[in-house]
């Protein structure tokens, strides 16, 4: 069964690029545009990991990390941000890793595989 990732990114171009990259690596990817949607999606179905932007409408990525950390079943989170200082703050709050935009595709794949695991087989 393929690993399921939740991609939380409000910039459509970045969202499409990251989704294509991760699906090309074998992951099943669901996308949402803000933190509130992300928390709702996690309550509805299980995910193996999350790629999370920090600057989001409604609920920012750092608050999403805080809420995930306090939940009964936190999942690995790789932050995706244009701001390194905010990304470091998110790691201090409980995210596993971060990558700064513009990002290196190979580095993002490596971080996801390290924290979430290999994509797995086709379901």
N, C-alpha and C positions, 0 to 999 in steps of 0.2 A: 504494500500500500504506500502511495506517495505521501511524503510529509506535506502538511498543510500550513501555509504561511498567510498571515494577515498583513497586508501592506497598507499603511496609513500615510497618505500623502495628498496634500491639497492642490499641488501643481500637476495638471493633467499630463504635460509632456514628461515630467520626471516619473510620474506614476506609470505611464505606458512603457517607458524605457526600463524601469526596474522590473516591472511585471514580465516583460518580454525576456529579460536576462534570466530571471529566476525560473520562469516556465521552461525556457530553453535548457536550463540545468536540471530539469525534471521535477521541480516542485509544483504543487498545486497552489495557486495564488488567488486570494480574494482581496479586493481593494475597497477601501472606504476613504472618505475625504476629510474626516475630522475625528478628534478624540472621543467625543460622545458616541459617534457611530461605532468606533472601535470597541468601546466597552460594551455596547449593546451586542455587537457581533460575537464577542467572546462569551457572553452569557447564553447566546443561542446555540453555539456549536463549538467543538474543541478545535484548537489550533496548536501546532507544534512550536510555533515561534512567530515573532512579529518584527516587521521592519517599520520603524516609527519616526516620522518627521517631528521636529520640536515645535516649530511655529505653525500652528493650526488654528482654524476658526473654532469657536465654541469652547473647546477644552484642549489646552496645549499638551504636548508630548510629555513634559515633565510631570504634570498632574496625572496623566494616564499611567506613567511608570509608578508613581506613588500609590495609586489605587490598585494596580496589579500586584505590587509588593505586599499590600495589606490583604489581598484576597487569599482564599483558601487554596487556589491552584494557580500560582503565578507561572508565566511562560517566559522563555528567553526572549529578550528584546535587544535588537540592534538598532541604535539611533542613527538617523540620517539627517544631517543638518549642515547648513552653510556657516554655522557659528560654533567654532570649536569650544569656546568657554561654556556655552549652553549644553553642548554635548557632554562635556566633562561633568557638569552639574547633574545631568541625567544619569550618568554612570554612578556618581556618588549617591543618587537616590535609589538605585537598584537596577538600572539597565546593565546588560552584560558587556556591551561594546558599542563603539560608535564609528562612523565614517563621515568625513566632511565632504560636502558638495563643492565643486564637481568631484565625483568619486571615480575611483578606479574599479572597473567591472570585476577584474580578477580578485581584488581585495574584498569586495562585497561578497562575492561567491564564497571566498575562503572564510569570512566571518560567519556567514550563515551556516556553512557546513560545520564549522567548529562548534558553534553554540546550539544549533538545532539538530545537526546530524546530516548524513547523506540524504538525498532526495527520496530514495527508495524506489521500489518498482511501481509499475502502472497498476492502479486499482482495478 
